[in-house]
Amino acid sequence: DGVIVGFISGFIKQLYPWFTLKSVGHIAYLMVDPSHRKKGIGIQLENGAKEWFLEKNVSYLEVYADSANFVGTKAWESYGFTDFKKFLRKKIK
């Protein structure tokens, strides 16, 4: 019916020169309307992005997920993403 119920946004991120891997695909946002979740839309969006990155010869994808966002973290894990690095933050002001 022409209604947008989700979107995905990503880019190719260049890594520091001293890394063996020179670039990775980075998914910045993936959003599915809550009333349309659990219907396979998120994985379809992720698969479409994965195909685009593969066409660009990217071998790895990464995503930053807020550890407090249980729904988002579980979704990324269900798409096959696993822990890689841990980012820490401290408020100083």
Secondary structure, DSSP 4 states (H G I P E B T S, - for coil): -----EEEEEEEEEPPTTSSS-EEEEEEEEEE-GGGTTSSHHHHHHHHHHHHHHHTT---EEE---TT-HHHHHHHHHTT-------------
